[in-house]
Amino acid sequence: MTNKFFDELKRRNVLRVLAAYLALGWMVMQIAETLTDAMSLPEWTMRLLLVIGALGLPFVVFFSWAFEITPEGIKREEEVDRSQSITNITAKKLNVVIIALLVLTLGHSIYRSNQTTMVAPTETSVVESKSSEPERAATTISEATSIAVLPFANLSSDPEQEYFSDGITEELLNLLAKTPNLKVAARTSSFQFKNKNINIQDIARQLGVTTVLEGSIRKSGNKIRITAQLIKADDGFHLWSDTYDEELNDIFEVQDRISAAIVASLKESLGIELQVAKVEQKIIDPLAHDFYLKGLQGVNIKSFDSLKMAQDYFQRAINIEPNHTQFKLALAEAIILRQTIGDREEYDLEQQAVSILENILEEQPDNADALYLMALVTRWMPNKIEYSMAQFEKAYSLAPDHPLIIEYVAFFSFNRFRQLSLDKAELTTIFNRLVAKDPLNANLYYGWGIINTNYFMDYETTAKMYRRAIELNPLDSNYEFFLSGYYANTQADLVSAIPLLQSVTTSDLTDPDGPIYLARTYQSLGDFNTAQEWVDNALAREPNSGQAKLVRCTILYDLGQSKQALEEIQAALDDDKVFHRRFSRPNLASLGVFILLKDKQVARAKSFLFTYYPDLEAVKDAPPPTSIAEIGFPLAPLVAIERAAGEENLYKQLAMRMGLMTEELMQGVKPKLDYIDYLILARTGTGRKTDEQVIEYLENAIKSGYLGNWRFDMLMRPEFMHLHDHPRFKNLITEIEEKVARQRQYL
């Protein structure tokens, strides 16, 4: 009975059909796995195909038993005349199909196996140790020891959980970066590919890595599922993949396990010997960790509102975990970023960041992150410049490849009176090294553009760097803002600055900088009504902006409303809620003195100035301060006051003191001068230099490409009032007005 049944199975080709079906299924699975890698399909795709194939198996057996292929087509088996059956011919065809499928599938499997285990011989790489001296790895390390961690996809039902998947990705990246001899593409470059449909090979080529880690995160309540897969970039094949279903409390353990699995996979698949990073983890409250991840999202957006939100979230995390160093570093960074983009420049806010960092450095004096941040936050604080430089030098000795190097040097370069020990060649080497590690970091190009403006006066490179930064991250309005300054202040091109500033204005509706500088630009072009509209827009965004109030008062003066301008100046200087940046406080005081002197109110002008700078007169006997911004600049209006009062000896004495301060502080800082330097020399030269020399400084500022705020700097400074009737000065103003009149035609 059994033999007859088996013979019938063979006669009806059931076994051959079954074999062909299994061979076809094997080949389909092989092809599907390749396509899943190449097309970044979900990891459950293979399981779905397997289930579909298994469900189809009984149907294949049933139909091959119940039906038969005949010359007339498919018929039920009992309807076929046995003498007319062609099952033997069908059997031969099935044999050919089975053999062909097996050959193709085996060939594909062998090819994949060879590709996965192959290790290309490459050059030995050098890695940086914690010290500034490079050391070579003990074993030969190939270029394959490089990895990019792409942003893990957020598969949670709530799109707002994306902060969580981004944060976990960033933490995993930082953990892998601690693995000795493993080159990890920086976060800023890896996250450039978020939500972009670019194949793995192109991503790896742009980042200069040979392996890529990608995955997904699904969060539901206190449960998380993390799926991760390590891909070999040159062929797209998976080296390793796994899924982790865990409690949220175990998130750090999961990160450790993923990191260890990647290291093990690189060893098993590519023969690369690496050591798992030893990072001491402590149990962290999940809510505090969640607040921290939400804060990171705000820092990465980097807008006025997002940074306020980030500061709040980091503080809430610290309230739960008061001793967590990373949370405290993040809070300090958020405060510094608010200061950097111009949201706030308040002593209390700066002091909060300083206190946080002092607390960290007391316990960890060699924490390079804290040292760099301390250098940044103290760079403009009164009498802190030497301290800031010392913090930077120590941080640089500990971490010579830190991404904050370029940022610090860039913003330090705005200081006209101090110079870091790094020369151009060394800075260029640092920049190239950082770009090699983080090629898509827009901030590096942005910082390098600032350095080329302020230190090297290489404006062609400046423009290229700003444009590259905009190309990489068009959402960061700082890059367009600085490019507009390049046009207005180094190319004498106000018209080209306008569309950039308009873009800045629309990119962040809470940031007053765009409208402020649009107002200045239109004022410089002589369009005072449009300028007033824009400055009112700025004040609607931030009513307490001292800089916006300053620009408004200069426009009021240009519109012939000097009395109202003076009233608003006094109100701004008296209001403690007004916050000042970019020297808006001394400039408001200077403008007030100018208006009063124009009205022949010399005594009132002096009383007005001393109201806001009561210790000013003592400066003539004091040693040179570290910055003349808050002391030396108000001294220039005092020189103008004493000149107007006929106190020749006194104003010359003050002018001599002011000029010595400037020259002593600027000496040897830069190889050549730019427009800001010439304006400073002109302001501090009045009463000490001849009128011809002062006017020459102003002429050189214009020749340097400056037009950005020329009306205020040349027509509303009290120290230049005595020059207004000088023929050479009048010729300079006529030349500028003709230049801007030509530009107005293109508006």
C-alpha positions in Angstrom: 0.0 0.0 0.0 2.8 2.4 1.0 4.8 1.6 -2.1 1.8 2.1 -4.4 1.1 5.5 -2.8 4.8 6.5 -3.2 4.7 5.4 -6.8 1.6 7.4 -7.4 3.3 10.5 -5.9 6.2 10.0 -8.3 3.9 9.4 -11.3 1.9 12.6 -10.6 5.2 14.5 -10.1 4.2 15.7 -6.6 7.7 15.2 -5.2 9.3 17.0 -8.1 6.9 19.9 -7.9 7.6 20.0 -4.1 11.4 20.0 -4.8 11.0 22.8 -7.4 8.9 24.8 -5.0 11.5 24.5 -2.2 14.4 25.4 -4.6 12.5 28.4 -5.9 11.7 29.5 -2.4 15.3 29.2 -1.4 16.4 31.4 -4.4 13.6 33.9 -3.6 14.8 34.2 0.0 18.4 34.8 -1.2 17.4 37.5 -3.6 15.0 39.1 -1.1 17.8 39.3 1.5 20.0 41.2 -1.0 17.1 43.6 -1.9 16.3 44.1 1.8 19.8 45.3 2.4 20.0 47.5 -0.7 16.6 49.1 -0.3 16.7 49.4 3.5 13.5 47.4 3.8 12.2 46.6 7.3 13.9 43.7 9.1 10.6 41.7 9.3 10.5 41.5 5.4 12.3 38.1 5.5 10.0 36.6 8.1 7.0 37.7 6.1 8.3 36.0 3.0 9.0 32.8 5.0 5.5 32.7 6.4 3.9 33.3 2.9 6.1 30.5 1.5 5.1 28.1 4.2 1.4 28.8 3.8 1.7 28.1 0.1 3.3 24.7 0.6 0.1 22.6 1.2 -1.6 24.3 -1.8 1.3 23.3 -4.0 1.1 19.6 -2.8 -2.7 19.6 -3.3 -2.7 21.0 -6.8 0.2 18.8 -8.0 -1.8 15.7 -6.7 -5.2 16.7 -8.0 -4.3 18.2 -11.3 -2.1 17.3 -14.3 -0.6 19.2 -17.2 -1.8 17.9 -20.6 -1.4 19.1 -24.2 -4.9 20.5 -23.9 -4.0 22.4 -20.6 -4.5 21.7 -16.9 -7.1 19.0 -16.1 -8.3 17.2 -13.0 -6.3 13.9 -12.7 -9.3 11.6 -13.0 -10.3 13.2 -16.3 -7.0 12.3 -17.9 -6.7 9.1 -20.0 -3.6 7.3 -18.6 -2.6 6.2 -22.1 -2.5 9.9 -23.1 -0.6 11.1 -20.0 2.6 13.2 -20.5 3.7 13.1 -16.8 7.1 11.6 -17.9 7.8 14.6 -20.2 6.7 17.0 -17.4 9.0 15.1 -15.0 12.0 15.8 -17.3 11.2 19.5 -17.5 10.8 19.7 -13.7 14.2 18.0 -13.3 15.8 20.7 -15.5 14.0 23.5 -13.5 15.1 22.0 -10.2 18.8 21.7 -11.2 18.8 25.2 -12.7 17.3 26.7 -9.5 19.8 24.9 -7.3 22.8 26.0 -9.4 21.7 29.6 -9.4 20.9 29.6 -5.7 24.2 27.9 -4.7 26.2 30.3 -6.9 24.6 33.3 -5.3 25.2 31.9 -1.8 28.9 31.3 -2.6 29.3 34.8 -4.0 27.8 36.4 -0.9 29.9 34.3 1.4 33.1 35.4 -0.3 32.0 39.0 -0.2 31.2 38.9 3.5 34.4 37.4 4.6 36.8 39.3 2.4 39.1 41.8 4.1 40.7 44.3 1.8 44.4 45.1 2.5 44.6 48.8 3.4 46.9 51.3 4.9 47.6 51.3 8.6 45.8 54.3 10.3 47.0 56.4 13.2 44.7 57.2 16.1 44.9 60.0 18.6 45.3 59.2 22.2 44.1 61.4 25.0 47.4 63.2 25.0 48.4 65.5 22.1 51.0 62.9 21.0 49.7 60.4 18.4 50.4 56.7 19.0 50.2 53.8 16.6 47.8 51.0 17.4 49.4 47.8 18.8 48.0 45.7 15.9 47.5 46.5 12.3 44.2 48.4 12.0 42.7 48.6 8.5 40.5 51.3 7.2 37.6 49.0 7.8 37.7 50.1 11.4 35.4 53.0 10.6 31.7 53.3 11.1 28.9 55.8 10.7 25.9 55.6 13.0 22.8 56.8 11.0 19.8 58.3 12.9 17.6 55.4 14.0 14.1 55.5 12.6 11.3 56.4 14.9 8.7 53.6 14.6 6.7 54.8 17.6 3.0 55.6 17.0 3.7 59.2 18.2 5.9 61.2 15.7 6.9 63.5 18.6 8.9 60.5 20.0 11.6 61.3 17.4 13.6 63.1 20.0 14.0 59.8 21.8 15.3 57.9 18.8 17.6 60.7 17.8 18.9 60.9 21.4 19.5 57.2 21.7 21.3 57.2 18.3 23.6 60.1 19.6 24.4 58.3 22.8 25.2 55.0 21.0 27.4 57.0 18.6 29.3 58.6 21.6 29.7 55.2 23.2 31.2 53.7 20.0 33.5 56.7 19.7 35.1 55.6 23.0 36.1 52.3 21.4 39.9 52.4 20.9 41.0 52.4 17.3 37.5 52.7 15.9 36.9 55.7 13.7 33.4 56.9 14.2 31.9 59.6 11.9 30.7 62.6 14.0 27.1 63.1 14.9 26.7 66.3 12.8 27.8 64.5 9.6 25.9 61.3 10.2 22.7 63.2 11.0 22.9 65.0 7.6 21.3 61.9 6.1 18.3 61.9 8.4 15.1 61.3 6.4 17.0 61.2 3.1 16.7 58.4 0.6 20.4 57.9 -0.2 22.0 54.5 -0.6 24.5 53.1 1.9 27.4 53.2 -0.5 27.0 57.0 -1.2 26.6 57.7 2.5 29.8 55.8 3.3 31.7 57.5 0.6 30.7 61.0 1.8 31.6 60.1 5.4 34.8 58.2 4.6 33.7 55.0 6.4 33.5 51.3 5.5 30.6 50.2 7.7 27.3 51.7 8.6 25.0 51.1 11.6 21.3 51.8 11.1 18.2 50.7 12.8 14.9 51.7 14.4 13.4 52.4 17.8 9.8 51.8 18.9 8.8 53.2 22.3 5.6 52.3 24.0 5.2 53.3 27.6 8.1 51.8 29.5 8.8 49.3 26.7 11.3 49.8 23.9 12.3 47.8 20.9 15.6 48.6 19.3 16.5 47.0 16.0 20.1 47.5 14.8 22.0 46.3 11.7 25.6 46.7 10.8 26.2 46.9 7.0 29.3 46.6 5.0 29.3 49.7 2.8 31.0 48.4 -0.3 28.5 45.7 -1.1 25.6 46.5 1.2 25.6 43.1 2.9 24.7 42.7 6.6 27.5 41.9 8.9 25.2 41.7 11.9 21.7 42.5 13.0 19.7 42.0 16.2 16.5 43.1 17.9 16.3 44.1 21.6 13.0 44.2 23.5 13.7 45.8 26.9 12.3 47.9 29.7 13.2 51.6 29.4 15.2 51.3 32.6 17.7 49.0 30.8 18.4 51.4 27.9 22.1 51.9 28.9 22.6 48.1 29.1 21.1 47.7 25.6 23.5 50.4 24.3 26.4 48.5 25.8 25.2 45.2 24.3 24.9 46.8 20.8 28.3 48.3 21.1 29.8 45.0 22.1 28.0 43.1 19.4 29.3 45.5 16.7 32.9 45.0 17.9 32.4 41.3 17.9 30.9 41.4 14.4 33.8 43.3 13.0 36.1 40.7 14.4 34.2 37.7 13.2 33.2 39.0 9.8 36.2 41.1 8.8 39.0 39.9 11.1 39.4 43.2 12.9 40.6 43.1 16.5 39.0 45.9 18.6 38.5 46.3 22.3 35.1 47.1 23.7 34.9 50.5 25.2 34.9 50.3 29.0 32.4 52.9 30.1 31.2 53.0 33.7 27.4 53.3 33.6 25.2 54.1 36.5 21.5 53.7 36.9 19.8 56.9 35.8 16.2 57.8 36.4 14.3 57.2 33.2 12.4 60.5 33.5 15.6 62.4 33.9 17.1 60.7 30.9 14.0 61.5 28.9 14.2 65.2 29.8 17.9 65.1 28.7 17.0 63.6 25.3 14.3 66.3 24.8 16.9 68.9 25.6 19.3 67.5 23.1 16.6 68.0 20.4 16.3 71.6 21.3 20.1 72.2 21.2 20.2 70.6 17.7 17.4 72.8 16.4 19.3 75.9 17.8 16.6 78.5 17.6 15.6 81.1 20.3 12.6 79.0 21.4 14.3 75.6 21.1 17.3 76.7 23.3 15.0 78.1 26.0 13.2 74.7 25.9 16.5 72.8 26.0 17.7 74.8 29.0 14.4 74.0 30.8 14.6 70.3 30.1 18.3 70.0 31.1 17.5 71.8 34.4 14.6 69.4 35.1 16.9 66.4 34.4 19.5 67.9 36.9 16.8 68.4 39.5 16.2 64.6 39.4 19.9 63.6 38.9 21.9 66.5 40.5 25.3 64.8 40.1 25.1 63.7 36.5 28.0 65.4 34.7 26.6 65.0 31.1 23.4 66.7 32.1 25.3 69.6 33.7 27.5 70.0 30.6 24.4 70.0 28.4 22.8 72.8 30.5 26.0 74.9 30.3 26.2 74.4 26.6 22.5 75.5 26.1 23.2 78.7 28.0 26.3 79.4 26.0 24.4 78.8 22.8 21.7 81.3 23.8 24.4 83.8 24.4 26.1 83.0 21.1 23.0 83.4 18.9 22.1 86.6 20.7 19.0 85.5 22.6 20.5 86.7 25.9 23.7 88.3 27.0 23.0 88.6 30.7 25.6 88.4 33.5 23.3 86.2 35.7 22.8 83.7 32.8 26.6 83.6 32.1 27.4 83.2 35.8 25.0 80.3 36.0 27.0 78.5 33.3 30.3 79.4 35.0 29.0 78.0 38.3 28.0 74.7 36.7 31.3 74.3 34.9 33.3 75.2 38.0 31.4 72.5 39.9 32.4 70.0 37.2 36.0 71.1 37.0 36.4 70.9 40.8 35.8 67.2 40.6 37.2 66.6 37.1 39.9 69.2 36.4 40.8 67.5 33.1 37.3 67.4 31.7 38.0 68.8 28.2 34.4 69.5 27.4 34.0 71.6 30.6 37.2 73.4 29.9 36.2 74.3 26.3 32.8 75.5 27.5 34.4 77.5 30.3 36.7 79.2 27.7 33.7 80.0 25.6 31.4 81.5 28.3 34.1 83.7 29.8 35.6 85.0 26.6 33.7 88.3 26.8 33.2 88.5 30.6 34.8 91.6 32.2 38.4 90.9 33.2 38.2 87.2 32.2 40.0 87.2 28.9 43.2 85.8 30.3 41.3 83.2 32.2 39.4 82.2 29.1 42.6 81.8 27.1 44.2 79.7 29.9 41.1 77.4 29.9 41.3 77.0 26.1 45.0 76.3 26.1 44.5 73.5 28.8 41.6 72.1 26.9 43.5 72.0 23.7 46.4 70.2 25.3 43.9 67.5 26.5 41.8 67.2 23.4 43.4 68.6 20.3 40.7 67.3 18.0 37.7 68.7 19.9 35.0 70.2 17.6 34.8 73.3 19.8 38.3 74.4 18.9 37.2 76.1 15.7 34.2 77.6 17.4 36.3 79.1 20.2 39.0 80.5 17.9 36.3 81.9 15.6 34.5 83.9 18.3 37.7 84.8 20.1 38.8 86.4 16.8 36.3 89.1 17.4 38.6 90.3 20.2 40.8 92.9 18.6 43.2 93.1 21.5 44.3 89.6 22.2 45.8 86.8 20.1 45.9 83.1 20.7 49.2 81.2 20.4 47.9 79.2 17.4 49.3 80.5 14.1 47.7 80.3 10.6 49.5 77.1 9.7 48.5 75.3 12.9 44.9 76.5 12.7 44.7 75.3 9.1 46.0 71.9 10.1 43.5 71.7 12.9 40.7 72.7 10.6 41.6 70.1 7.9 41.9 67.4 10.6 38.5 68.2 12.0 36.9 68.3 8.6 38.4 64.9 7.8 36.6 63.5 10.9 33.4 65.4 10.4 33.1 66.4 6.7 29.5 67.4 6.8 29.6 69.6 9.9 28.4 73.0 8.7 29.6 74.7 11.9 33.3 73.9 11.1 33.0 75.7 7.8 31.1 78.6 9.4 33.8 78.9 12.1 36.6 78.8 9.5 34.8 81.5 7.6 34.8 83.8 10.7 38.5 83.0 11.3 39.4 83.9 7.7 37.5 87.2 8.1 38.9 88.3 11.4 42.4 86.8 11.5 43.5 86.3 7.8 41.3 88.8 6.0 40.9 86.1 3.3 37.5 87.2 2.2 37.3 84.8 -0.8 37.7 81.8 1.5 35.3 83.4 3.9 32.5 83.5 1.3 33.2 79.9 0.2 33.0 78.7 3.8 29.7 80.4 4.6 28.2 79.1 1.4 29.3 75.6 2.1 27.8 75.9 5.6 24.5 77.1 4.1 24.6 74.2 1.6 25.0 71.7 4.4 22.5 73.2 6.8 20.2 75.7 5.2 18.1 75.8 8.4 20.7 77.5 10.5 20.2 81.2 10.0 23.5 82.2 11.5 25.3 81.2 8.2 23.2 83.5 6.0 23.5 86.2 8.6 27.3 86.1 8.5 27.3 85.9 4.7 25.2 89.1 4.6 27.9 90.7 6.8 30.5 89.6 4.3 28.7 91.5 1.5 27.9 94.6 3.6 31.2 95.0 5.4 33.9 93.6 3.2 32.4 94.0 -0.4 30.5 97.3 0.1 27.5 95.5 -1.4 24.4 96.3 0.6 21.9 95.0 -2.0 23.3 91.5 -1.9 23.0 91.4 1.9 19.2 92.1 1.8 17.9 88.7 0.5 20.1 86.9 2.9 18.8 89.0 5.8 15.2 88.5 4.6 15.8 84.7 4.8 17.2 85.1 8.3 14.1 87.1 9.3 11.7 84.4 8.1 13.7 81.4 9.4 13.1 82.2 13.1 10.2 84.5 13.8 11.4 85.1 17.4 15.0 86.3 16.5 15.3 90.1 16.1 18.7 90.0 14.4 17.3 89.7 10.9 15.0 92.7 11.2 17.6 94.7 13.1 20.2 94.3 10.3 17.7 94.8 7.6 16.9 98.1 9.2 20.6 99.0 9.4 21.0 98.0 5.7 18.1 100.1 4.5 19.2 103.0 6.6 22.7 102.8 5.1 21.0 102.9 1.7 19.1 106.0 2.7 15.7 104.4 2.8 14.7 105.5 6.3 11.0 104.7 6.2 11.7 101.0 5.2 14.4 100.9 7.9 11.9 102.1 10.5 9.4 99.4 9.5 12.1 96.7 10.0 13.3 98.0 13.3 9.7 98.1 14.6 9.4 94.5 13.5 12.5 93.7 15.5 11.1 95.3 18.6 7.8 93.5 18.2 9.8 90.3 18.4 12.0 91.4 21.3 10.8 94.6 23.0 13.8 94.6 25.4 16.6 94.4 22.7 19.1 97.1 23.4 20.5 96.7 19.9 17.1 97.2 18.3 16.5 100.3 20.4 19.8 101.7 19.4 19.0 101.2 15.6 15.6 102.8 16.1 17.1 105.9 17.8 19.6 106.3 14.9 16.8 106.1 12.4 14.7 108.6 14.4 17.7 111.0 14.2 17.9 110.5 10.4 14.2 111.3 10.2 14.7 114.6 12.0 13.2 113.4 15.3 16.2 113.9 17.6 14.2 114.9 20.6 12.2 111.7 20.5 15.4 109.8 19.9 17.0 111.2 23.0 14.0 110.3 25.1 14.1 106.8 23.9 17.9 106.5 24.5 17.4 107.6 28.1 14.5 105.2 28.6 16.6 102.3 27.2 19.6 103.1 29.4 17.4 103.4 32.5 15.4 100.2 32.0 17.0 97.2 33.7 14.9 94.9 31.6 16.7 95.9 28.4 19.5 93.6 27.6 22.5 94.8 25.6 24.8 93.1 23.1 27.3 94.1 20.5 28.1 97.3 22.5 24.5 98.6 22.4 24.9 100.2 25.8 28.0 102.4 25.2 26.7 103.2 21.7 23.3 104.4 23.1 25.3 106.6 25.5 27.5 107.9 22.6 24.4 108.7 20.5 22.9 110.6 23.4 26.0 112.7 23.8 26.0 113.4 20.0 22.4 114.6 20.0 23.1 116.9 23.0 26.3 118.3 21.6 24.5 119.0 18.3 22.1 121.0 20.3 25.0 122.9 22.0 24.1 121.3 25.4 27.7 120.6 26.5 27.1 120.5 30.3 24.1 118.3 30.0 26.0 116.0 27.7 28.7 115.5 30.3 26.1 114.9 33.1 24.3 112.5 30.8 27.5 110.5 30.1 28.6 110.4 33.8 25.1 109.2 34.8 25.7 105.9 33.0 29.5 105.8 33.3 30.3 107.5 36.7 33.9 106.2 36.9 34.8 107.2 33.4 37.0 110.2 34.2 39.3 108.0 36.4 40.3 106.0 33.3 42.9 108.5 32.3 45.0 107.5 35.3 44.3 103.8 35.2 46.4 101.0 33.6 45.2 99.7 30.2 42.1 97.5 30.7 41.8 94.1 29.0 39.0 95.4 26.8 38.2 99.0 25.9 34.7 98.2 24.8 33.0 99.3 28.1 35.6 101.8 29.2 37.6 103.1 26.3 34.6 103.5 23.9 32.7 105.8 26.3 35.9 107.7 26.7 35.7 108.9 23.1 32.4 110.8 23.7 34.1 112.4 26.8 36.9 113.6 24.6 34.3 115.2 22.3 32.6 116.8 25.3 35.8 118.4 26.6 36.7 119.5 23.1 33.3 121.2 22.8 33.8 122.8 26.2 37.1 124.3 25.1 39.1 122.2 27.6 42.0 121.7 25.2 44.5 120.3 27.7 42.0 117.9 29.3 40.6 116.5 26.1 44.1 116.0 24.7 45.1 114.3 27.9 42.1 112.0 27.7 42.7 111.4 24.0 46.3 110.5 24.6 45.3 108.0 27.3 42.6 106.5 25.1 45.0 106.2 22.1 47.7 104.5 24.1 45.1 102.0 25.4 44.2 101.1 21.9 47.7 100.9 20.4 49.0 98.8 23.3 46.2 96.3 23.0 46.2 96.0 19.2 50.0 95.8 18.8 51.0 92.6 17.0 47.6 91.0 17.1 47.0 90.9 13.3 49.2 91.0 10.2 47.0 93.7 8.7 44.0 95.8 9.6 40.3 95.5 8.6 37.4 98.0 8.6 36.7 97.5 12.3 40.4 98.2 13.2 40.3 101.4 11.1 37.1 102.6 12.8 38.6 102.0 16.3 41.8 103.8 15.4 39.8 106.7 14.0 37.6 106.9 17.1 40.5 106.7 19.5 42.7 109.0 17.4 40.6 112.1 17.7 42.4 114.7 19.8 45.7 112.8 19.5 46.1 112.4 15.8 45.7 115.1 13.3 42.3 115.5 11.6 43.9 114.3 8.3 45.1 111.1 10.0 41.7 110.4 11.5 40.0 111.0 8.2 42.5 108.7 6.5 41.5 105.9 8.9 37.8 106.4 8.0 38.8 106.4 4.3 40.6 103.1 4.8 37.6 101.6 6.5 35.5 102.4 3.4 38.3 101.1 1.0 38.2 97.9 3.0 34.6 97.3 1.7 32.7 98.7 4.7 29.2 100.1 4.3 27.1 98.1 6.7 26.4 100.8 9.4 28.3 103.8 7.9 25.7 106.5 8.8 26.0 105.8 12.5 29.7 105.2 12.6 30.6 108.4 10.6 27.8 110.8 10.9 26.5 110.2 14.5 29.7 109.7 16.5 30.4 112.8 18.8 34.2 112.3 18.3 33.8 113.1 14.6 31.6 116.1 14.9 34.5 118.5 14.5 35.3 116.9 11.2 31.8 117.5 9.6 32.9 120.7 7.9 36.3 119.4 6.9 36.6 119.4 3.1 38.2 115.9 3.0 35.6 114.5 5.3 32.8 116.0 3.2 34.3 114.5 0.1 34.3 111.1 1.8 30.7 111.4 2.7 29.8 112.5 -0.8 31.6 109.5 -2.3 29.8 107.1 0.0 26.4 108.7 -0.7 27.0 108.4 -4.5 27.9 104.7 -4.0 24.8 103.9 -2.1 22.6 105.9 -4.5 23.9 103.6 -7.3 23.0 100.6 -5.3 19.5 101.9 -4.5 18.7 101.5 -8.2 18.9 97.7 -7.9 16.3 97.4 -5.0 
